[in-house]
Amino acid sequence: MSAIEVVFLVLAALMLGSNVMVVTSRNQVYAAMWLVASMFFLAAIYALLGAHTIAILQVLVYAGAIVVLFLFVIMLLNIQESPPVPLLQSISPMRILALAAVVGVGVVLVAVSLAAPMRAKIKSITHNEEGETVVTFDSSPFRGSLYAAGNLGTGKTETASFEIVRVTGMEGDLKHVIHPGSEMPKVGEMAELTPAAPMLRPEFGTVAELGNQMYGPDLLPFEVTSLLLLVSIVGAVVVAKGKI
């Protein structure tokens, strides 16, 4: 396990602990402060993954403006600290269902992360102008952020094993250039691919890249989110109106 993985696990554990304190604190102000801590740990995870712009926005917008808005709502509603409730009385069917849902989602995420290598049938084996061996697969289960910038990894079939040098052809079929010293697979064989860590583009995590993504393919979800925030603000004003 690398040092980056250890730091990630530590930050993830601290963020999970902060989230637990958010939902278990009887004092709403304390819960908001634990939420700030959770946002800082999440920002550190973003920075660890190379998304520095998102990390800064996480601190400025969420740990700053959003939590301040939460505190204003708490003060307007004058929410008092809830009295302690015996454990047996606090158990309800909805809470049991919620706990089961959380455990179920966690099990699914762990199962996916520990899943077997991705499999696909080899469609063709060609050579490019540089004389490199290029393997193209019949299906494309490897699309997405994992291969957004090219990725190293290994492949294995019944008759051969090979090392992936780089991945090209983002707009069409993904073409895997294999290492010259690798064993040659055969067309029609099923290959198991185990990708290594993604190789990030130089512009990854910058403001320009974030803007291109946010106001390009993700424009509709971005606008829907802004509408939901507007609805929540109006709802908070309506709820607090009678107590102002």
C-alpha positions as CSV (number, residue, x, y, z in Angstrom):
1,M,0.0,0.0,0.0
2,S,1.4,3.4,-1.1
3,A,1.7,6.5,1.1
4,I,-1.0,8.2,-1.0
5,E,-3.4,5.3,-0.3
6,V,-2.6,5.5,3.5
7,V,-3.3,9.2,3.5
8,F,-6.5,8.7,1.6
9,L,-7.8,6.1,4.1
10,V,-6.9,8.3,7.0
11,L,-8.8,11.3,5.5
12,A,-11.8,9.0,4.5
13,A,-12.0,7.7,8.1
14,L,-11.9,11.2,9.6
15,M,-14.5,12.4,7.2
16,L,-16.8,9.4,8.0
17,G,-16.3,10.1,11.7
18,S,-17.3,13.7,11.2
19,N,-20.4,12.7,9.3
20,V,-21.4,10.4,12.1
21,M,-21.1,13.3,14.6
22,V,-23.2,15.5,12.3
23,V,-26.2,13.1,12.5
24,T,-25.7,12.2,16.2
25,S,-25.0,15.6,17.8
26,R,-28.0,16.9,19.8
27,N,-26.8,20.4,19.5
28,Q,-27.5,21.8,16.0
29,V,-24.6,24.3,16.1
30,Y,-22.2,21.5,17.0
31,A,-23.6,19.4,14.1
32,A,-22.9,22.3,11.7
33,M,-19.3,22.6,13.0
34,W,-18.7,18.9,12.4
35,L,-20.1,19.4,8.9
36,V,-17.4,22.0,8.4
37,A,-14.8,19.5,9.5
38,S,-16.2,16.9,7.1
39,M,-16.0,19.5,4.2
40,F,-12.3,20.2,5.0
41,F,-11.5,16.5,5.0
42,L,-13.3,16.1,1.7
43,A,-11.4,19.0,0.2
44,A,-8.2,17.4,1.3
45,I,-9.2,14.2,-0.6
46,Y,-10.0,16.3,-3.7
47,A,-6.5,17.8,-3.5
48,L,-5.0,14.4,-3.0
49,L,-6.6,13.3,-6.3
50,G,-5.3,16.3,-8.2
51,A,-8.5,18.3,-8.4
52,H,-7.2,21.4,-6.7
53,T,-9.9,23.8,-8.1
54,I,-12.6,21.6,-6.7
55,A,-10.8,21.4,-3.3
56,I,-10.6,25.2,-3.1
57,L,-14.3,25.5,-4.1
58,Q,-15.2,22.9,-1.5
59,V,-13.7,25.1,1.3
60,L,-14.9,28.5,0.0
61,V,-18.4,27.5,-1.1
62,Y,-19.5,24.6,1.1
63,A,-17.4,24.9,4.3
64,G,-17.8,28.7,4.1
65,A,-21.0,30.0,2.5
66,I,-23.3,27.0,2.7
67,V,-22.6,26.2,6.3
68,V,-23.0,29.9,7.2
69,L,-26.4,29.7,5.6
70,F,-27.2,26.6,7.7
71,L,-26.1,28.5,10.9
72,F,-28.4,31.5,10.0
73,V,-31.3,29.1,9.6
74,I,-30.5,27.4,12.9
75,M,-30.4,30.8,14.6
76,L,-33.6,32.0,12.9
77,L,-35.5,28.9,14.0
78,N,-34.0,29.1,17.5
79,I,-33.6,25.3,17.6
80,Q,-32.9,24.1,21.1
81,E,-30.7,21.2,22.0
82,S,-32.8,18.0,21.9
83,P,-33.1,16.1,25.2
84,P,-31.4,12.7,25.4
85,V,-33.6,9.7,24.4
86,P,-33.1,6.2,25.7
87,L,-31.6,3.8,23.2
88,L,-34.6,1.5,23.0
89,Q,-37.0,4.4,22.5
90,S,-34.9,5.8,19.7
91,I,-35.1,2.7,17.6
92,S,-37.8,3.0,14.9
93,P,-38.6,1.1,11.6
94,M,-37.5,4.0,9.5
95,R,-34.1,4.3,11.3
96,I,-33.6,0.5,10.9
97,L,-34.4,0.8,7.2
98,A,-32.0,3.8,6.8
99,L,-29.2,1.8,8.5
100,A,-29.9,-1.2,6.3
101,A,-29.7,1.1,3.2
102,V,-26.4,2.6,4.3
103,V,-24.9,-0.9,5.0
104,G,-26.2,-2.2,1.6
105,V,-24.7,0.7,-0.3
106,G,-21.4,0.2,1.5
107,V,-21.4,-3.5,0.6
108,V,-22.1,-2.7,-3.0
109,L,-19.3,-0.2,-3.2
110,V,-16.8,-2.5,-1.6
111,A,-17.9,-5.4,-3.9
112,V,-17.5,-3.1,-7.0
113,S,-14.1,-1.9,-5.9
114,L,-12.9,-5.5,-5.3
115,A,-14.5,-6.8,-8.5
116,A,-12.7,-9.0,-11.0
117,P,-10.7,-7.4,-13.8
118,M,-12.7,-6.0,-16.7
119,R,-13.2,-8.4,-19.6
120,A,-13.6,-7.8,-23.3
121,K,-13.0,-9.8,-26.6
122,I,-10.1,-8.8,-28.7
123,K,-11.4,-7.4,-32.0
124,S,-8.2,-6.8,-34.0
125,I,-4.4,-6.6,-33.6
126,T,-2.7,-4.1,-35.9
127,H,0.5,-2.1,-36.1
128,N,0.7,1.7,-36.3
129,E,3.1,3.9,-38.2
130,E,5.7,3.6,-35.4
131,G,5.6,-0.1,-35.6
132,E,3.9,-0.5,-32.3
133,T,1.4,-3.3,-31.7
134,V,-2.2,-2.0,-31.2
135,V,-4.9,-4.2,-29.7
136,T,-8.6,-3.1,-30.2
137,F,-11.4,-4.6,-28.3
138,D,-14.9,-5.6,-29.6
139,S,-16.7,-3.9,-26.7
140,S,-15.9,-0.8,-24.8
141,P,-16.3,-1.4,-21.0
142,F,-13.3,0.8,-20.3
143,R,-14.7,4.1,-21.3
144,G,-15.0,6.9,-18.8
145,S,-12.8,8.9,-16.5
146,L,-10.4,6.0,-15.9
147,Y,-9.2,6.2,-19.4
148,A,-9.8,10.0,-20.0
149,A,-6.0,10.6,-20.3
150,G,-4.6,7.3,-21.2
151,N,-3.7,4.6,-18.7
152,L,-1.2,2.0,-18.0
153,G,-2.1,-1.5,-17.0
154,T,-1.8,-5.2,-17.8
155,G,-3.8,-7.7,-19.9
156,K,-4.1,-11.4,-19.8
157,T,-5.7,-14.0,-22.0
158,E,-5.5,-17.9,-22.0
159,T,-2.4,-17.9,-24.2
160,A,-0.7,-14.6,-23.5
161,S,-0.1,-11.7,-21.1
162,F,0.8,-8.2,-22.1
163,E,1.6,-4.8,-20.6
164,I,-0.3,-1.8,-21.8
165,V,1.9,1.2,-22.7
166,R,-0.9,3.7,-23.5
167,V,-4.5,4.0,-24.6
168,T,-5.6,6.0,-27.6
169,G,-8.7,6.5,-29.7
170,M,-10.9,8.3,-27.2
171,E,-13.6,9.2,-29.8
172,G,-13.8,5.7,-31.3
173,D,-12.7,2.2,-30.4
174,L,-10.2,2.2,-27.5
175,K,-6.8,1.1,-28.9
176,H,-4.3,-0.3,-26.4
177,V,-0.7,-0.1,-27.4
178,I,1.1,-3.0,-25.8
179,H,4.8,-3.2,-24.7
180,P,7.1,-4.7,-27.4
181,G,8.3,-7.4,-25.0
182,S,4.8,-8.6,-24.2
183,E,3.4,-11.9,-25.3
184,M,1.1,-11.6,-28.4
185,P,-2.6,-12.3,-27.8
186,K,-4.9,-13.7,-30.5
187,V,-7.9,-12.1,-32.1
188,G,-11.1,-13.4,-30.6
189,E,-9.7,-14.2,-27.2
190,M,-11.3,-12.8,-24.1
191,A,-8.8,-10.6,-22.3
192,E,-8.8,-9.5,-18.6
193,L,-7.5,-6.0,-18.2
194,T,-6.3,-4.7,-14.8
195,P,-5.7,-0.9,-15.1
196,A,-3.1,0.9,-13.1
197,A,-3.5,4.4,-11.7
198,P,-4.9,6.9,-14.2
199,M,-2.5,9.3,-15.9
200,L,-3.9,12.8,-15.4
201,R,-3.8,15.4,-18.2
202,P,-1.8,18.6,-17.5
203,E,-5.0,20.6,-17.5
204,F,-6.8,18.3,-15.2
205,G,-8.3,20.1,-12.2
206,T,-7.8,23.6,-13.6
207,V,-10.5,26.3,-13.7
208,A,-10.6,26.2,-17.5
209,E,-11.1,22.4,-17.5
210,L,-13.8,22.7,-14.8
211,G,-15.6,25.4,-16.8
212,N,-15.5,23.4,-20.1
213,Q,-17.0,20.4,-18.3
214,M,-19.6,22.3,-16.2
215,Y,-20.9,24.5,-19.1
216,G,-20.6,21.7,-21.6
217,P,-21.9,18.2,-21.1
218,D,-22.9,18.9,-17.5
219,L,-24.8,22.1,-18.1
220,L,-28.3,20.6,-17.4
221,P,-27.3,19.0,-14.0
222,F,-25.6,22.3,-13.0
223,E,-28.7,24.4,-13.7
224,V,-31.0,21.8,-12.0
225,T,-28.7,22.0,-8.9
226,S,-29.0,25.8,-8.8
227,L,-32.8,25.5,-9.0
228,L,-32.8,23.1,-6.1
229,L,-30.7,25.6,-4.0
230,L,-33.1,28.4,-4.8
231,V,-36.1,26.2,-3.7
232,S,-34.3,25.4,-0.4
233,I,-33.6,29.1,0.3
234,V,-37.2,30.0,-0.4
235,G,-38.4,27.1,1.8
236,A,-36.1,28.2,4.7
237,V,-37.5,31.8,4.5
238,V,-41.1,30.5,4.5
239,V,-40.4,28.2,7.5
240,A,-38.7,31.0,9.5
241,K,-41.1,33.7,8.5
242,G,-43.5,33.2,11.4
243,K,-40.7,33.4,14.0
244,I,-38.9,36.4,12.7
